[in-house]
């Protein structure tokens, strides 16, 4: 039967099709309600990846801002921020995620629940970057180029963003790309346990929730396909982070 590829190119050849015309063909199988798993995994990619990207953007902003302020100004500001960071690090991450996720109302609409999960994950993941940025700022603020900028009359904003932050580019890139997989895994774990995103929202964790039943896995092993998507995305983002770090700081391994 002739058709148009992407609605533009007329073709009459098909790589894969059902044996009988009019029947449905599911490349990755179907779930218990007969819905195509491939299309649901592709649709869930948008949600899971956006959780990681938006969450890392928020946590990266908080880490750079609070860590930079703590390391640059020092004094009581540094002591206050570091006590907050130490309090956050001393708390176990997974129980905090589970507790706060369980406290979210179950009757919230999908959009509000999505932003609540993103905010929860991002506000619990900024402390490590803040400590690193604070340590680098403590060392950089006495460097010759920073002192020269101060004596030249440069504003504190210009000193921080024009002279000090560029030296952290490689570490910021590596931290951001390595934090995205952590966010994706956290969202998938919470949704798998029923404490994260809820249907009708589709994410990899929500799809993996269908694989909780051993009997369902034995009858339909393709329900693990979203797990393969999680593994591939985590590995790809880790490789991307290593490549971007080396490109931004090619001599970092020689120090």
Beta strands, then each sheet from edge to edge (+ up, - down):
strand 1: 3-5
strand 2: 9-11
sheet 1: 1+ 2-
end
